[in-house]
């Protein structure tokens, strides 16, 4: 009896250790697929299942993942779900016991068997399919798995989980292709309640074609032309108390048209920071700096997924107004000068730049000059002395191609 108890406890400890997935990493496995970075492409002949299984299980700290459908191929038979470690790769996720998956072609849920049940809407090219586990069920034998479409929950299912479960993607027709994001972020209503204090949505005064989730900014525009810029501008300008901010490139998207910079408060919503007067920015895709003009100049290295780009201001010694306290101080100052904010215009790229340059020169005489600097992965790339616009410089982030996401820290030097 003691031997039985000993083996039982040993087995339970092994299961527990498996569930501590931060210490559990295995080799990625895939069949009939080609993996190129985050891209998965079907390489079969439409009668053989292609299956990918991640090498890292879901955990409390990383409990959700997504795929973006780039091409549905012939039949769009794409599945997203969870499977045990030694899952057979010639089966779609959800077909075998202890696995579950949401299928794009018919919107059905497959829960441990090859016959599905109606569950949610079908998914097509451009849609995002997600799968995760509710946080409060990780310590129980019965977990709750949920699925999403384009960031909205489709449904959930309870299932037994005696061990770790791994993100899996299945395909079954020629031409199918998805972009995989194993570090995607998604909040349930429960999480939003728990994280209300840490929510960063109130940090942003203006969001155009950009969605904010916690400290993650995601481009949601069309990304078809230069007028499709997505812009996020902080609620408060930089000042002597908060003079620097950073962003981490979470996803390059199609072209990494990501810009970190500073702009006046009334900056046009569909212009990259740096393109119009009263702005300056460092652009990730070409490493150029743009300063109030649609033509950039070589400045620093290009930036890619995982890189951290920063922007700050070095204020002169006689600078006394702390714009980090409240922007009402700037408004009172401008009111005392008899100034009014100009009307925001949605200008196209390279339009009216001569007028902007002239206005910049006219206004420069009674403005203070500051030194703006940019960083890449904690190292200063370069500096530029610029005229501080009326109202101050506001942290401004620009994006312009599908799939781009950045994590922003507006106060990296605090604490």
N, C-alpha and C positions, 0 to 999 in steps of 0.2 A: 504494500500500500504506500509505503514511504517513497519507493521508487516511482510509482505512478504519480504521486504528488510532485516529486522532484521534476519529472519530465514535463508535467503539466505547467508548473511554474516557469520552467525554462522556456517552454513554448510561448507562454504568455509574455515573457520578457522580450523574446525575439519579435513578437508582433508589436509590442510597444516600441521597441527600437526602430522597427520599420516605419512606424508612424511619425517618428521624429525625423522627418524627411530632410531637414536641413543637413543632416549627417548622412543621408542616403542618396548617393548619386551613382547612376548606372550609365552605361553607354546608350546613346540614342540608337533606336532600331527602326529601319524602314525597309519596305519591300515594294517593288514596282513603282518606286517614286525616285525623283531626282531632287535633292536638296541643295539649294544654292543660297547660302546665308539664311534669310528668313523665308525664302520662297520654296514652296513645295509644288512639284509638277508630277502629274500622272505619267508613267512610262510603260503602262501595260497595253493590252490590245482589247480592252473593254470586256473581257470575259474572266479577268483575274483581278482580285482585289489588290489595291495598293494601300498600304497602311503605314503610318508613322506613329511611333511611340516615343515620347520625350524621355530623357534620362533622369529627370528630376520630378518627383511626385509633388502633388499639391500639398500645401501646408497652411497653417494659420497665417504665416507671414506672406505667403504667395499662393493664394487660394483660387485664382481665377486666370483664365487665358482666353484668347480670341483668335479667330482667323478672319481675314478679309478676303472675300471671293473676288479674285482678279479675272477669272474666266471659268464659266460653267461647262465648257467643253461640249460634247455631244449631248449628254443627258443630265449633267449637273448632279451626279450622284455623290455628293460630298457629305461626309458625316463628321461631327465634332462631339467628342465625349471623353469618358474616363475608362481606363482599363487597368487590370492588375499587371504586375511587372512582366510576367512570362506569357503575355497574351499572344495567341497565334496570329501571325501577320497576314495570313491568307483569308482572314475574316474581317468584315467591317466592324468598327466599334459598336457595341450594343448587341451583337449577335450571340455572343457567348456569355455564360454565367459570370457574375461579378463585374459586368461591364454595362455601360449605359451611354446612349448617344442620341443626338438630335440630327435628323437627316434633312438636307436642304431640298432634295428633289420632290419630296412628298410632305414635308413638315411633320413627319411622324417621329415618335419616340420609340427607340428599341432598347428594351430593358432586359438584357440577359437572354434574349431569344431572337430568332430570325424573323419573327412576325411582329410588325410594329403596330402602334396604336396612335390615333389622331392626337396631336399634341399642340402644334402651333402653325404659323404661316410658313409657306415655302420661302426659300431664300434664293436670290439671284445675284448676278454680277454686281459688285459694288457693296453688297450687304456684308455686315459684320456679324458673325456667329460666335457666341461666347458660352463658356461653361465654367462653373465654379461650385464651391461647397460653402454652405453657411458656416460662419465662424463658430457659433456656439454648439455645433454638432460634432466637432472634431474629436472631442473626448468621449464620445458615446459610440456604442457598437453600431448604432443606426445613424447614418449621416443623411443630410438633405442636400441633394444636388440640384442646382438650378441652371437654366439655359436662357440666353438672351439673344435678341436680334436687334442690331443697331443700338446697343446700349440699354434696351428696355427688356425687362424680364418677360419671358414667354411663358414659363411654367416651372414647376419643381417636382421632384420625385424623391421619396425616401427609399433607401436601400441599405442592406447590410454591408459593412466594410471592415472585415477583420484585419485588413492590412492596407498598405499604402496604395493609392490610386494615381495613375499617371495620365497626363494629357495625351490624347490620341486623335489623329485625323485619318479618315478613310476616303478613298476615291475609287471610281469604277468606270470612268469613260474617258476617251481620248480628248486631250485638250484642257482638262481640268487643272486649275492652278489657284493656289491660295497663298496669302502672306500670313505668316505665323507670328503671333506676339505672345510669348510665354510670360511676360511681365506686365500684361495689361492690368489696368485698374478699373474697378467698377464697385459702386457702393450700393448696398441695399438700403431700404428705409431705416432699418435697424442701425446700420453703420452710420448713416447720416446723423441719427440722433446721438450716437456715441461720440461722433467726431465734430459736433457742432462747434465746440470751442476751437478746434483746429482747422475749421473750414477757412479757405482762403478766397472765397468768392467775393467777399466784401473788399478785398484788396484792389479790385479792378473797377474803374469807373466806366470804361468803354470796352465793349467786346463786339467785334464785327466779324462774322464768319469764324468765330473761335468759341469753342465750348470749354468751360472750366470744370474740372472735377478735382477737388482738393487743390494741390499745387500743380496739377497737370493741365496744360493747355493743349487743345487738339484742334487742328484746322478742319473745318467742316464746309469750306467753300467749294466752288466748282473746279478751281485750279486749271482753267482752260486758257486764260489770257492774263495780261499784266494788270487788268482792272479787277482781277479776282483776289486781290490781296486780303488776307485775314489779319486783323489788327487787334491787339490787346494793349490797353494803356492803363497804367496804375492810377489809383485814386489820388495819391499824393506825390508831389515832386520830390526829387532828391534834395537833401539839405545837409547841413553840417553834422547833424546827429545820425542821419542815414544817407550816406553818400555813395553807396555801391550796391549793385545787385547782380545776380547770376542766373543763368539757365543751363540746364543739362539737356542735350539732344537725346530724347528718349526714342525717337524714331525719325529717320531721315525722310521718310515718305518717298515719293517718286524722284524728287530732284534736290531735296535739302535746301529749298529756297527759304531759309530761316535767317532772320536778322535780329540782332540785339542792339538796342540803342536808346536814344533819348529824343523826345519831341515836345513841342509846345502843346499846351492843353487842347487847343482847337485843331489839332492836326487832322488832315483829311483821312477818313476812315478806310479808303481803298487805295492808299499809297504806302509802299514800304517805308519804314523809318529811314531817313537819309535822302529820300528822293525829293522832298519839298523843303522849302525854307523853314527855319526854326527846328531843324532836326539833324541828327548825325547817327550813323549806325555802322556796325561791322557785320558783313554778310558772310554766312557760312559757305555758300556754294562756290564762291570764287575767291574768298579771302580779301575782298576789296572793302574799302571804306567809302561810304557815300555821305556827303556833307551838303545838304540843301540843294542837291542837283541829281539829275537822273543818270549821270555818268560817274562811275566810281573810279578810284585810283588804287593801284596795288598797295596793300597795307600789311597783311599778315598771312599766315597759312590758312588753307581751307580747313573746315571743321566737319566732323562726321559724327555718326551715332556714338554716344558715350562721351563725347567731348563736352566740357563745361566752358561756356562763354560768359564773360563778365563785362560790366560797364560801370564806370564811376566818374565822379567829379572831384578834382582837387580845387578847393575854394581858396581864394586869396586871403591873406591874414586879416585884412580889414573887412571881410565879409561878416556881417552881424546878423542878418535875418536868417533864422533857422526855419527853412521851408518845410522841415520834417514835422514841425509841430502841427500846423494846420494850414490848409491852402486859403482860408479866409484872410490870413494876414496879407497874402499876395493880392487878394482881391481888394482889400482896403487900400493897399499901397497904390494899385492901379487906379482905383476910384479917385484917390487924392490927386493923381496926375491927370485926371479927366479922360482916361483911356477907356475904350470899350473893346471887347473881344470881337474880332472880325467874324463874318459869317463863314462857316465851314463849307468849302466847295469840294465836290467830288471830281477832282481833276484827273485826267488821264496822264499816263507817263510822258514826260518831256513837254507837257503843255505849259505855257505861260511862265517858263523858267526865267526869261529875261525880266518880266515884271516882278517875279519873286526876288531875283537878285537885287533889283533896284530898291525894292521895299526893305530888303535886308540891310542894304547900305544906308538907307535913310534912317532906319531905326537904330543902327549900331552906335551912333554917337553918344546916346544917353543910356546905354546898357553896360552892365558889368561883363568883364571877360573872365572865363574860367577855363581850366584845363580838363578836358575829357580824356579818359584813358580806357583802353579795352584790354581784356585778358583772355587767355586760352589755357585752360587747365592750370589756373593759378599763376601763370607767368604773364607779365605785362607784354602785350604785343606792340603797342605804340600809344602815342598821345597826340592831342591836337588842341590848340587854344581856340576857343570859340566864344561868340557873344551869347550871353545868357538871355533867352527870350523873356518878354514880359510874362510874369506868372511862374517862371521857372521851367526846368527841364523835368519831364515825367518819364519814368521807365516805360519803354514802348517796345513791344515784340511784334515782329511781322512774320507771316508764313504764307506760302503760295502754291503748294503742291499737295496732292492727295496723300494722306497717311502721315503727315508731319505732326509730331507731338514733342512738346518740351516740358520739363519740370522747372518751375521758376521759384527761386528763393529771393524775395525782395529784401530780406534782412540777414544775409549770410554772416555778417560780422557781429551780430547782436548776441548777447549772452556770453 
